[in-house]
Amino acid sequence: MFRRIFGPGPEQQQAADQAEASLTAATTTAGETATVRRIVARLEEMPPERARLIASAAYTLARAAHADLKITPEESAVIEQELQTHGQLDEPTAVLVAEMAKLQANTVGGTEDYVVTREFTNLATEQQRMDVLRACFVVGAASGEISAEESSTVNQIASELQLDPAVVSSIRAEFHERLSSVREVRRIAEQS
């Protein structure tokens, strides 16, 4: 099932095998086999292009969350919520897709970042690309502040999404007050 979602390349096949192994281990330990099977069946029912779109969007969000080399529970919750809202997934499916994406971000990270974001860019409409960029900022702000590492990663994602610079600036402006660099400049200014 995961091979359809991750795509045909050898690195994607390896990622699919890792996701399948993790899922199998998780279902055996958690004893939720029937629930997971229902979710997997739902994912398999999706047209392959839609499944790739959702998987690549989820990975891009996990990439933003993993910018500081850790994905917090708050960031995970935001990813799940964004997948429900924009990916139009039910909660159990969103949780599973988010977990798969986080696993990939943690295990294959930098080697897949550009390739997966490029896949998303090729599949998505401009509005979907804008929604994912905005969601990346929301994920980064989940802790209350967007760190320099998170900001840098989101800037790189924005570039890869091939959005008009004015659109990117407009979206970034929505999160201006959450940027750690802005807060630090203001803190220093207040001390002077």
Secondary structure, DSSP 4 states (H G I P E B T S, - for coil): -HHHHH-SSHHHHHHHHHHHHHHHHHHHHHT-HHHHHHHHHHHHHS-HHHHHHHHHHHHHHHHHHGGGS---HHHHHHHHHHHHHTS---HHHHHHHHHHHHHHHHHTHHHHHHHHHHHHHHHS-HHHHHHHHHHHHHHHGGGSSB-HHHHHHHHHHHHHTT--HHHHHHHHHTTGGGBHHHHHHHHHHHH-
